[in-house]
């Protein structure tokens, strides 16, 4: 690592999105190309390092979701070395920490990132705008500090299990490294309870988690909003009413094909074992049916080294919406997909609204899952298997879900060192176009057809981009479609 520090790399991780948007005379977006300063790869830092060092170093290099990268790195080695039979405790703790990292991101993203779009002046004439600004304005909103405080609880939960987030040396090939004891379990339940009692139920939902998760259809959700003033006036209720009044349920449709790698503490589990462990099933929804993931296709696509990613020769969308769409399937394939997110997708189709809603839905969804996973721990049993005898020269693929969506690590190792390392992050899947017109990325496709009402304030572009969580700041370069003459450059 001579000459390049982890802190230097971390400083390059997240930059603004730059969008070149081409509009016709009516302001309608005809096409878009996108670039991000999001740093990917390891700049050779992992090369020649010991194979297991990838679990530690990737957590440092990608600090904003270091736990997810650490698990992907561990799974890549497990795949390379054919390590199976991970203890149930390790499966559960991996799933808990994975969910906790996603949960910490939810209120933090909503209140400090997406709130910019909720309070845009574009919507100042809508009926709910004053209430939305009062509640969701950046820093000054009445819910802002409460939301950011809430995001600290999942971080504390993660740290009570794995050590200091996000750079804990936790996931290892064959299990986890932890000294988790009874007092840690008690602390974890206590932290989860604070998350529920101080934000999730009183602020976000306006009802109990169980009542909210009983909602299974779009019609049920609309009825829930009108059921009680507490529902209607909760942050979730206000978001839903505001987003619908803004027309976000019809904006940013996108590709309609979704890929999720799922959340499984041990990818070698049989389907029945995965159901028992309440793993989140991964899969590919092609717009008609859900198919199982072919990891060899993903591996081959990464090895191609293309700037854009395709699955089965198709561009896809990844992220919380994809994760929840695939979570609606029956893992044993006995029934058709069902559940709230699936029903909304079939009823209304993908949109800015549904992407944001699916992400926020995970605050209750994962709360319930973590409760279950904690209750299934048996602290008297093992947390890992000895992986030293498995080391060999192989290429391995590690698939998992980061807060932003599907994350893949591909490593080539021998028994002593890393010989190659590639990372495919969700942001790059969602923004990078292919060379052909039909190879528009999820974000480019979501932008196509949208009408920019004010070329001096093309807020629609930023809203759609942030619904896919591809930027904190968005620089929009507007061009005339036919002449390609630049009209304006706006930072949002």
LUMVOPA-913222 format. One record per residue (C-alpha): x, y, z; residue number from 1. Coordinates in steps of 0.05 Angstrom, whole numbers, plus 5000, padded with zeros to 4 digits. Layout:
BEGIN
      X      Y      Z   palo
      X      Y      Z    NUM
...
% end
This chain:
BEGIN
      X      Y      Z   palo
   5000   5000   5000      1
   5060   5045   4994      2
   5044   5115   4970      3
   4967   5109   4972      4
   4931   5112   5038      5
   4862   5085   5053      6
   4840   5155   5074      7
   4862   5183   5006      8
   4821   5130   4970      9
   4761   5141   5015     10
   4762   5214   4997     11
   4751   5195   4924     12
   4693   5150   4938     13
   4634   5196   4929     14
   4628   5255   4881     15
   4572   5286   4842     16
   4535   5256   4784     17
   4542   5292   4717     18
   4485   5284   4669     19
   4486   5305   4595     20
   4412   5312   4579     21
   4386   5323   4508     22
   4316   5355   4503     23
   4270   5372   4445     24
   4235   5438   4434     25
   4181   5418   4484     26
   4232   5404   4539     27
   4223   5329   4534     28
   4285   5288   4548     29
   4303   5247   4487     30
   4366   5215   4514     31
   4417   5222   4570     32
   4488   5201   4585     33
   4514   5198   4655     34
   4581   5200   4690     35
   4600   5193   4763     36
   4662   5209   4803     37
   4644   5148   4845     38
   4709   5112   4856     39
   4710   5038   4840     40
   4765   4986   4844     41
   4824   4985   4890     42
   4879   5020   4848     43
   4921   4958   4856     44
   4922   4962   4931     45
   4897   4891   4939     46
   4945   4861   4889     47
   4998   4816   4920     48
   4963   4821   4988     49
   4942   4758   5025     50
   4874   4734   5001     51
   4838   4746   5068     52
   4863   4817   5071     53
   4809   4835   5020     54
   4757   4828   5075     55
   4791   4881   5117     56
   4818   4928   5063     57
   4753   4934   5023     58
   4717   4956   5086     59
   4768   5013   5093     60
   4767   5032   5020     61
   4691   5036   5016     62
   4674   5064   5084     63
   4603   5087   5068     64
   4581   5014   5062     65
   4643   4978   5087     66
   4604   4921   5118     67
   4572   4902   5052     68
   4640   4903   5016     69
   4670   4861   5071     70
   4616   4808   5064     71
   4622   4808   4988     72
   4697   4798   4996     73
   4687   4740   5045     74
   4635   4708   4999     75
   4683   4714   4940     76
   4735   4675   4978     77
   4684   4624   5001     78
   4663   4614   4929     79
   4735   4608   4905     80
   4754   4558   4959     81
   4687   4521   4960     82
   4675   4533   5034     83
   4608   4506   5056     84
   4573   4487   5120     85
   4576   4555   5154     86
   4549   4553   5226     87
   4478   4578   5235     88
   4503   4633   5283     89
   4548   4661   5229     90
   4491   4660   5178     91
   4446   4698   5226     92
   4499   4749   5247     93
   4519   4764   5176     94
   4446   4776   5158     95
   4435   4820   5219     96
   4495   4864   5205     97
   4478   4868   5131     98
   4407   4891   5148     99
   4433   4939   5201    100
   4478   4973   5151    101
   4420   4981   5103    102
   4375   5007   5160    103
   4424   5060   5182    104
   4425   5087   5111    105
   4349   5094   5105    106
   4331   5154   5149    107
   4399   5186   5136    108
   4387   5183   5061    109
   4315   5206   5065    110
   4324   5266   5110    111
   4393   5290   5089    112
   4394   5271   5015    113
   4325   5262   4985    114
   4292   5318   5025    115
   4323   5368   4977    116
   4274   5344   4924    117
   4214   5341   4969    118
   4222   5415   4986    119
   4239   5440   4916    120
   4208   5507   4898    121
   4178   5473   4837    122
   4123   5446   4882    123
   4111   5510   4922    124
   4040   5517   4895    125
   4017   5448   4917    126
   3971   5443   4977    127
   4018   5401   5020    128
   4081   5440   5005    129
   4082   5483   5070    130
   4074   5421   5113    131
   4127   5384   5074    132
   4177   5441   5082    133
   4162   5447   5156    134
   4174   5373   5166    135
   4228   5356   5115    136
   4269   5419   5102    137
   4344   5404   5105    138
   4370   5416   5177    139
   4311   5462   5195    140
   4256   5410   5186    141
   4222   5385   5249    142
   4238   5313   5231    143
   4309   5324   5207    144
   4347   5314   5272    145
   4300   5258   5294    146
   4314   5221   5230    147
   4389   5228   5235    148
   4387   5207   5307    149
   4348   5145   5287    150
   4402   5127   5237    151
   4452   5121   5294    152
   4415   5062   5326    153
   4428   5012   5271    154
   4501   5033   5271    155
   4503   5019   5346    156
   4469   4952   5333    157
   4521   4935   5281    158
   4578   4955   5327    159
   4550   4914   5385    160
   4558   4852   5342    161
   4616   4865   5295    162
   4657   4921   5325    163
   4666   4993   5301    164
   4625   5006   5238    165
   4641   5008   5181    166
   4712   4982   5186    167
   4704   4925   5235    168
   4744   4862   5220    169
   4682   4818   5223    170
   4665   4776   5162    171
   4717   4722   5148    172
   4715   4662   5100    173
   4673   4609   5134    174
   4638   4653   5184    175
   4648   4714   5228    176
   4700   4738   5278    177
   4664   4759   5341    178
   4662   4751   5416    179
   4586   4759   5417    180
   4558   4741   5486    181
   4493   4744   5524    182
   4505   4817   5544    183
   4515   4835   5471    184
   4450   4801   5453    185
   4413   4840   5507    186
   4445   4905   5483    187
   4425   4890   5411    188
   4352   4880   5430    189
   4354   4944   5471    190
   4382   4985   5413    191
   4331   4956   5366    192
   4276   4976   5415    193
   4301   5048   5417    194
   4299   5051   5341    195
   4227   5027   5343    196
   4202   5069   5401    197
   4237   5135   5385    198
   4230   5140   5310    199
   4202   5081   5270    200
   4133   5078   5302    201
   4120   5148   5330    202
   4153   5189   5276    203
   4156   5149   5212    204
   4097   5102   5214    205
   4048   5131   5263    206
   4028   5060   5282    207
   4059   4994   5305    208
   4107   4957   5260    209
   4060   4897   5260    210
   4001   4941   5237    211
   4042   4971   5181    212
   4070   4904   5156    213
   3999   4877   5153    214
   3989   4922   5092    215
   3993   4877   5031    216
   3963   4917   4973    217
   3961   4987   4944    218
   3887   4991   4963    219
   3906   4971   5034    220
   3958   5026   5036    221
   3909   5079   5014    222
   3859   5054   5066    223
   3913   5055   5120    224
   3928   5129   5106    225
   3855   5147   5119    226
   3846   5099   5177    227
   3874   5146   5231    228
   3902   5217   5234    229
   3966   5187   5263    230
   3977   5148   5198    231
   3959   5206   5153    232
   4003   5255   5191    233
   4063   5210   5202    234
   4125   5224   5161    235
   4108   5164   5117    236
   4037   5188   5108    237
   4059   5258   5091    238
   4112   5232   5042    239
   4060   5187   5006    240
   4009   5243   5001    241
   4061   5293   4979    242
   4094   5248   4928    243
   4027   5231   4896    244
   4008   5304   4893    245
   4074   5319   4859    246
   4060   5265   4806    247
   4120   5223   4826    248
   4080   5159   4817    249
   4082   5173   4742    250
   4153   5201   4736    251
   4218   5163   4722    252
   4189   5097   4701    253
   4254   5065   4677    254
   4270   4996   4651    255
   4223   4953   4692    256
   4273   4896   4698    257
   4302   4884   4767    258
   4363   4846   4792    259
   4378   4831   4865    260
   4430   4784   4894    261
   4390   4776   4959    262
   4416   4774   5030    263
   4441   4707   5053    264
   4493   4695   5106    265
   4515   4633   5069    266
   4503   4628   4994    267
   4515   4552   4996    268
   4450   4541   5036    269
   4398   4498   5002    270
   4332   4533   4986    271
   4297   4500   5045    272
   4354   4521   5092    273
   4351   4592   5065    274
   4276   4595   5078    275
   4287   4570   5149    276
   4340   4624   5160    277
   4293   4676   5129    278
   4345   4697   5078    279
   4323   4748   5027    280
   4318   4712   4960    281
   4355   4742   4902    282
   4334   4735   4830    283
   4319   4769   4764    284
   4251   4798   4746    285
   4249   4807   4671    286
   4184   4846   4672    287
   4142   4783   4665    288
   4169   4727   4710    289
   4221   4719   4765    290
   4281   4675   4748    291
   4337   4648   4791    292
   4405   4682   4785    293
   4458   4649   4742    294
   4522   4671   4777    295
   4564   4647   4718    296
   4530   4699   4674    297
   4548   4753   4724    298
   4620   4728   4729    299
   4628   4728   4654    300
   4598   4798   4648    301
   4647   4825   4699    302
   4706   4791   4665    303
   4687   4825   4599    304
   4708   4891   4631    305
   4653   4931   4596    306
   4636   5000   4622    307
   4563   4978   4626    308
   4532   4916   4657    309
   4479   4871   4627    310
   4445   4809   4653    311
   4422   4761   4599    312
   4439   4815   4548    313
   4390   4863   4582    314
   4401   4927   4621    315
   4374   4922   4691    316
   4357   4964   4752    317
   4386   4948   4821    318
   4371   4979   4888    319
   4321   4976   4945    320
   4262   4970   4897    321
   4294   4911   4862    322
   4311   4880   4929    323
   4239   4886   4953    324
   4208   4863   4887    325
   4250   4799   4892    326
   4235   4792   4966    327
   4161   4784   4947    328
   4173   4717   4914    329
   4160   4650   4947    330
   4231   4620   4953    331
   4202   4550   4946    332
   4164   4573   4883    333
   4098   4546   4908    334
   4059   4610   4898    335
   4061   4672   4855    336
   4097   4733   4883    337
   4056   4773   4933    338
   4064   4830   4982    339
   4059   4905   4984    340
   4116   4924   4938    341
   4097   4872   4887    342
   4025   4895   4886    343
   4043   4968   4877    344
   4090   4950   4821    345
   4035   4912   4785    346
   3983   4965   4801    347
   4022   5028   4784    348
   4088   5008   4754    349
   4158   5032   4774    350
   4168   5106   4789    351
   4206   5156   4832    352
   4151   5146   4884    353
   4157   5070   4886    354
   4233   5071   4889    355
   4232   5117   4950    356
   4174   5081   4982    357
   4208   5013   4974    358
   4271   5040   5007    359
   4233   5069   5066    360
   4191   5006   5071    361
   4255   4969   5090    362
   4259   5007   5156    363
   4202   4965   5182    364
   4216   4904   5140    365
   4287   4895   5166    366
   4268   4914   5237    367
   4223   4853   5239    368
   4275   4809   5205    369
   4329   4829   5254    370
   4284   4814   5313    371
   4273   4744   5286    372
   4347   4732   5270    373
   4369   4755   5340    374
   4319   4708   5372    375
   4348   4648   5333    376
   4420   4656   5358    377
   4449   4599   5399    378
   4509   4630   5433    379
   4535   4563   5457    380
   4550   4541   5386    381
   4605   4559   5335    382
   4610   4623   5295    383
   4659   4600   5241    384
   4693   4542   5207    385
   4768   4533   5197    386
   4782   4557   5126    387
   4858   4546   5126    388
   4853   4478   5092    389
   4811   4505   5035    390
   4862   4554   5005    391
   4876   4542   4932    392
   4886   4578   4867    393
   4816   4596   4842    394
   4770   4652   4820    395
   4711   4668   4864    396
   4649   4711   4859    397
   4617   4744   4920    398
   4546   4771   4913    399
   4508   4810   4964    400
   4465   4872   4974    401
   4493   4939   4996    402
   4445   4995   5016    403
   4445   5020   4944    404
   4433   4950   4915    405
   4468   4892   4882    406
   4543   4888   4897    407
   4592   4838   4867    408
   4666   4823   4882    409
   4706   4779   4836    410
   4774   4755   4862    411
   4828   4711   4834    412
   4876   4683   4886    413
   4928   4631   4898    414
   4943   4604   4967    415
   4988   4663   4983    416
   4963   4725   4948    417
   4910   4762   4908    418
   4924   4760   4834    419
   4864   4799   4809    420
   4805   4837   4839    421
   4744   4869   4807    422
   4684   4904   4839    423
   4617   4917   4806    424
   4579   4967   4849    425
   4504   4983   4843    426
   4513   5055   4822    427
   4553   5036   4760    428
   4500   4985   4741    429
   4446   5038   4745    430
   4481   5095   4707    431
   4527   5068   4653    432
   4499   5065   4583    433
   4520   5014   4531    434
   4540   5032   4460    435
   4473   5015   4428    436
   4407   5055   4433    437
   4374   4996   4468    438
   4429   4994   4520    439
   4407   5055   4560    440
   4420   5047   4635    441
   4365   5046   4687    442
   4374   5119   4702    443
   4379   5141   4629    444
   4316   5102   4613    445
   4280   5132   4673    446
   4298   5202   4648    447
   4277   5189   4576    448
   4209   5221   4560    449
   4208   5265   4623    450
   4191   5338   4609    451
   4238   5391   4638    452
   4191   5448   4657    453
   4245   5499   4673    454
   4312   5493   4638    455
   4343   5538   4690    456
   4322   5489   4745    457
   4318   5418   4716    458
   4300   5389   4783    459
   4267   5329   4750    460
   4335   5301   4732    461
   4362   5306   4803    462
   4298   5277   4833    463
   4300   5215   4788    464
   4375   5207   4799    465
   4368   5211   4874    466
   4310   5162   4875    467
   4362   5113   4847    468
   4412   5138   4899    469
   4464   5155   4847    470
   4485   5222   4874    471
   4487   5272   4931    472
   4497   5329   4882    473
   4477   5328   4809    474
   4507   5371   4754    475
   4461   5375   4694    476
   4485   5396   4625    477
   4425   5411   4580    478
   4431   5406   4504    479
   4385   5414   4446    480
   4370   5345   4419    481
   4382   5354   4345    482
   4436   5408   4343    483
   4470   5384   4408    484
   4480   5458   4425    485
   4488   5468   4500    486
   4432   5506   4533    487
   4452   5508   4606    488
   4492   5477   4662    489
   4458   5472   4730    490
   4482   5443   4796    491
   4426   5413   4838    492
% end
